[in-house]
Amino acid sequence: MALVPGGGLLAQGSLVYVDYESGGGVGFNEYHERLIISHIQGDEYLVASPTFDLFIEQLSARNADIADMRLGGLNGEVPIGLGADVIFGFGLINRVQRNGLLLEGERLAVLERAHRGIGAAAVGGIGAAAVAVPVPAVVPPAALGGVAFAVPAAGVLGAAVPPPGPRGGLKRLVPPGGAWVLDEPTADFDIGDVFALPAGAAQLGGRALVVIGREVCVLKELLEGADIFEYSRARSDMLNLDKRTMPLPFRGEVEPTFGQLVGQMDAHPLGVESENPLVGPSTVDWALRAVGTQGGDLLSRHQRWRSESGVKGSNPIVHEHHLLSMLLQYAVCFDRLNLKGLL
């Protein structure tokens, strides 16, 4: 039995496998996979189940319902000795689904810790020492345990108000006294937009939880002289927010086909067409969809073109067409480049 002692910490994003002695007979064990979302208190964690339920569970030998618990590997490996026939697990889960569970669960964990009064003195219902929420989202109408928590337009956490002036008109260098910038994008604002820190903000180190509209968001403190644009670019890269690329596959995810990747592309990743420095009708979207509907990929299309066009194999255009098809194919399938951003 590998039960974690009371108070031992399990890392966020790690996997544990719990046997509840399901009563299947002698020698029968079924291990339920749990994704660790956040540590609540003592040996209690907010976890996610393979059915995408989020709940708090006591993960230690003190829980009389648990007969055994095994810990997954650092890279998601299944514990030695556990086969697929005894695991009730998540199956194939992509990076977007996993991150969605982690982010939603962390918000609920923040509210639950505040409800219990864990950490510093609470500020309007949320602890001042609450863990920063990575991505903004509308606060659910009820926290764990059925405790209702409404976020008004101002007052609870303190509503952050952007300074007057046009969007995007931020100074590149932070002025004396520092600045608080948005750390994750919202529907109306981007990473790096400057906000005035409200008096009621729940602050922890260089980050603060605030309310923008009806969303709980995170502000990041930048010191004097810091480059706002450089921080915004680095932050966006870390969060994989550049829509010119698509998310990489996660553990166990089946490699998508070329047609499926084309379906994930955004035709205008940078916004309106006028933002593209090139002028002309957009044809890449139509061309890629045509390739996808025919089946295969760009390399198979090259072979069809070569056999149907009548162009001699010795013609330099054949080599150029093959080279360009191969480059674009690798850009989509390996680099996950969103080609629909091109004309």
Secondary structure, DSSP 4 states (H G I P E B T S, - for coil): --PPPTTPPPPTT-EEEEE------TT---EEEEEEEEEEETTEEEEE-TT--EEEEE-STT-TT-SEEEEPPTTSPPPTT--GGGEE---S--HHHHHHHHHHHHHHHHHHHHHHT-SS-EETTEETTPPPPSS-EEPPSB-GGG-B----SSSSS-B-BPPSS-TT---SBPPTT-EEEESS--SS--TT-EEBPPTT-EEETTEEEEEETTEEEEEEEE-TT-BHHHHHHHHHHHTT--TTB-PPPPTTPPPPPHHHHHHH--S-TTSSGGGSSS-S---HHHHHHHHHHHSS-HHHHHHHHHHHH---TTSHHHHHHHHHHHHHHHHHHTS-B-GGG--
